[in-house]
Amino acid sequence: MSDNNDTTDDALDGAEVVEVVTTGVDEAGDVIVDDLIAVVDGDGNVLATDETVAVATPEGDILVDETISVMGEDGELHAVEEDVAILEADGE
């Protein structure tokens, strides 16, 4: 049997999923919802995040920006995927 240096299971021991949703309206009347989901280890270190920011304008346009980040070997979060979708309101 060979040694395996994969510490993934050890890093996830005691990990919790935390979600924080923040909403607000800016000066232009845009409604903004920021939904942040984070995986946090037992020491409080953030291991990964999935953040979705949605903006709805008074005209009915909607922007959704989702960014998935993971902790790198340097201990910092790095974005590994970002998707942006813009839905424009029908002008009728």
Secondary structure, DSSP 4 states (H G I P E B T S, - for coil): -------HHHHHTT-EEEEEEEEEE-TT--EEEEEEEEEE-TTS-EEEEEEEEEEE-TTS-EEEEEEEEEE-TTSSEEEEEEEEEEEPPP--
